[in-house]
Amino acid sequence: MTEIAEPKKLLRTVLGEVQKRPPIWIMRQAGRYLPEYLEVRSKANGFLNLCYTPELAAKVTLQPLQRFNLDAAILFSDILVVPDALGQKVAFEQGEGPVLAALDVKELPAMAEKNVLPHLAPVLETVARVREALEPEKTLIGFCGAPWTVATYMIGQRGSPDQAAARLFALREPDAFSALMDILVEASVDYLVAQFEAGVDVVQIFESWALNLDEAAFQDRVIGPNKRIVDGVRARVPNAPIIGFPRGAAGMTARYVEETGVNMVGLDYSMPVGFADKFLAPNIGVQGNLDPLRVVAGGSQMIESAEGIISAFAKRPHVFNLGHGIVPQTPIEHVEQLVNFVTES
């Protein structure tokens, strides 16, 4: 007898259901560890062009689900399409990652008037294409970068280990920084609402650079803007399911969840599972949090670590994931072993 797949198990988990086994997806699951992705990217004339070509972006969004028994597809795009849509030129240099044009604060008023959705129409078409092709029991996840994280790239022109340029800008130019954050909040709300309208089930807010902020800065630059996005989206999409991923939030995680109102919080791999389980309310869902390098190494340590995470969160809503994005050198057979273990546990 063929087992009937449960409808959108991951969506139901984000909304508060405790499952017999956690659903699973993997951050950056459509990416450089897959040869089929590399083949598509080689034909796309650059990373951003891949993001803006719906036929190709939909194809790579679906590729991981053709290999692995994952519970969700996540839109293939990038957090930096928003500054690109605002008019700050973004380029992806081979071996260097994203490089942005210098931010001219005199352009902030013009940015504030800009509607990002026409520029992002190809991304929204990708959502619609994936929704049509995706199996009905699978969840479709959309996303945006959180304002602070996106601002660090816009101000620093690239990624950095300590986000010093953005941190200093926020302290030295508070009015300009506040204006930039307002712009990013409004653009992010519009973008996420449009993703829901195009067919996503859940969205995730990626706050990838929360780890180098003191308590006051975390409150002002992470919690405040994330809450405004959650409230803004739900004003237009009532009860919208939202995952927040404040990487490096550490002892601020519980406050982040309580004040932003996200349904579920992503945990990075440095977060002790016992600490999270103790300090988060029992009804709060968690996502995570296996170290990506454990999947590179594979073997019994990977399975034992996964088992420990699943066991620790067995009494609360839990979506199994890595504690950060999967890395390019990850062996495919290790991913398959991990997914099979989680789905059969």
N, C-alpha and C positions, 0 to 999 in steps of 0.2 A: 504494500500500500504506500503510495506517495504521500509524504508529509506536506501538508498545506502550509505555506509560509505565512507567518503572522504579519498583518499589515503594519508597516512603518513602526517597527519595534523601537527604533532609535528615537523617532519623534515622540512616541508615547513615554519613553524614558525621560527625555528632556522635560516633558510636561509633568513628571512626578511619579510614574509607575516604577515599582521595583520589579526587575525581571529575574527569572530563574538563572539566566546567564546574561551577562552584560552584552549589549550590542557593541559593535566595533567599527570604527573607521580610523584612518591613520593620517595625521597631518602631513601634507605634501605627498599624499598617496599617488597623485598623478605627477610624476616627475622623473628626475634624471637617473634613478636606479632601474628604470624600465627601458629596455631596448626599443620597444615600439614607440615610446614617447620620444626618444632621441631621434628616431627615424622621422617622425612628424616634424619635430622642431627643426631638423636640418633642411626641411623644405619650406619653412615659414618666413624666411628672410628677417630673422630677428625675433626676440622674445616678445616684445610688445605687439608686433604684428601677429604673432600667434594668439595673444590675448584678444586682439581685435578682429580675428577671423572666425566667425561663429562655427563654421563647418569643422575647422581644425580644433578649436577650443572645446567644442562638444565631444569630438572624437577622443581627445586625451582625457577629458573629464570621466568618460565611461571606461577607459582602458583598464584601470585597476579592478573594476567589478567584473571584467571579462576573465581575469586571472584568479581573483580571490573572492571568497564568500563574505564580502563586506556588507554592512547594513546600510551604508550611505555612500552617495557620491557627493563630493564637494566641488563647487564651481571652480573651473580652472581660470584663474585670473591673477591679479597681483594687487596688493594694497596701494601701490603707487599709481594706479590708474586715476585715482581721485585728484592728486596734484597735477597730473597730466591733463585731466579734464578742466582744471582750474586755470590752465595756461602756463604752468611752470614746466618747461621741457624736461622730459625724463628719457634717459637712454640707459641701456643695459650693456656694459662693456664686458667683452669676453675676459673671464678670469678676475674681474673687479667687482661685479655686481652692479647695482643701480648707481647712476651718476645724474644729478639734477643740476639744472641751471641755477645760478645764484638767485636768491629770493630778493626781490626789490620791494621793500615795505611800502613804497609809493603806489604799488599796484594792488595793495590789499583792498581798497574801496572797489576797484573794478572786479576783483575776485569775488567780493561779497555779493555783487549783482549777477554773477555768472550762474547760469543753469547748467549743471554738469551732465544732465541726462541725455541731451542730444549726442554729446561726445561718447557717452557710455552705452549708447543704443546697441552696438554690436555685442557687448557683454550681456545685455538683457536678452538679446536674441539667442545667445548661447544657452542661457537659462531655459528659455522656451523649448529649444531643441532637445536639451537633455531631459526636461520634464516629459516630453512626448516619448522619448526612447526608453526612459528608465522603467524598470519593472515596478509595478504598483506597490509592492511591499517595501521598496527601498525608499529611504529618506533622501531628499535633496537639500544640501546645506549651501547657503550663500554666506557672504562675509564682507567685512570692510576692515580696514585698519583703524584703530582707535586714534582720536585726534592727537594725543601726545606722541604716539609712535610715528604717525605720518609727519607731524611737525618736526621731529628730530631729523628726518631725511630732508625736508624742505629747507630747514635752516642750515644744517650741516652739509648739505649737497650729496651726502652718501651715508652709509652706515658707519658707526664708530663704536669702539668698545665701551665708552663712558658717556656718550651723548653730551660732551662738554659744551659744544657750540650752542646747542639748544638750551641747555641748563643755564648758561651764562646769558643768553639772549632773553630768556624768561625773567631773569633777575634785573638785567640792565634796561630792558625795553618792555616793561610790563604792559603798557597800553597796546603796543604793536602785537605783542604775544597774545594778549587777550582777544584782539581782533582776529588774529589768525585762527585761534581755537574756535571762536564763534563761527567763522567761515567753514571750518572742517566739521563742526557738529552739524550744521545745517546741510552741508553737502552729503554727509554720511547718512543722515536721516532720509533725505530724498532718495539716495542710492539704495538703501536697504528696503525702503517701502517699495521701490520699483522692482527690486528682486522678488519680494513677496508677490507682487502683482503678476510677475512673469512666471512664477511657479515654484519658488523655493518653499520648503516646509519649515526650516529653522535657519537662523543666521547666527554667525559667530563674530564677535568683536575681538580682533587680535590686538592686544596691548603688549606687544613683544618687548618693549623697552621700559617696563615698569621697575626694573630691578635696581636702578641707580638713583632713586629718589628718596629723600628724607620724608618723614611723616607728613609734614605740612605740604610739601610739594606733591606727594602722592595724593593727598586729599584734593588739592587744587587742580592738578593736571591729569589725574587718572579718574578718581571717583566722580568728581563733579561732571566732567564732559561725558563719561560713560553713562552716568545717570540721565543726562540730558538726551543722549541718543536713545536710550531705552524708553524714556517717557515720550519722546517725539515720535518714535516708531509706533508705539502702542496707542498713541492718540489717533493714528490713522489706520493701524492694523490692530484692532483690539485683541489682547491676550497673545500677541506675537511671541513665539518661543525664541528665546535669546540665550546664547551661551556667551559668557565672558571669559577671556583667557588673559589674565594679567600676569604675564610671566615674571617671576621674581617677586611677587607680592609678599611672600613669606607671612610675617605676622599681621599684615594688613589684609589678608585674604578674607577673613570673616567680615570685617568692616566693609570691604568692597562688595561682597555679596549682599549684605543687609541694606546698604545705602543705594546701590545701583538698581536692585530689583531684578537682576538676571535670574533666569530659571535654573541655570547650571553654571558651575565654575570649572574652568580647565586648570589643572594642576601641573606645574612643571616638575621635572624629575628630581629636583632638589627638595621638594616638599615631602616631609615624612608623612606616610599615610596615617599613622596613629595620631599625629598632631592635627591633621585635617579632619579626621573623623571625630576627634574630641571637641574641636572648637567651632565646627560648622553645625548648624541646626540639623536635626535628623531628617527633615524633609528636603534639605537642599541637595540637589544632584551634583555629582562630581564627574569630571572627565579626566582621564589620564591613567597613569603617568609614568610609563616605562621609559627608562633611559634609551634613546635611539641607538647608542653604541652597544647596548646589550643585544640588539637585533643584528648588528654587524657581527658580533662575536658568535651569537647563536648558541646552540647546545643546551645542556641541562640548566645552566644558570639563567638563561632567558626564560625558560618555562617556569622555573621555580620563582623567579621574580614576578612574572605575570600572575602566577597562582597566588602569591602573597598579596598582590594588589586587589585581585578579585575577591579574595577572602576578607580583606580588611573592609571593603565597601559593600559586602553582601547584603547588608540590611538597609541600604539607601539606594536611590536611583544612581546608577553608575554606567557611564559609557566608557568602554575600554579604548585607550588611545596611548600614544607615546606622550612623553612630557615635553617634546618639541618635535620639529619636523624630521621625517625620515631622511637619512643622508645618502648621497649618491652611491657610495661604495657598499651599500647594503645588499647582501646576496638575496636573490629572489626566493631561493628555497627556504631561507630563514623566515622571510615574511609569510610564506605559505604555511610553514610549521606553526608560527605564532597564531595566525588567523584560525587555522584548524583547531588549535588547542582552545582558543577562546570560544569559538562557536560550538565546540563539542563539550565544553566543561559543564 
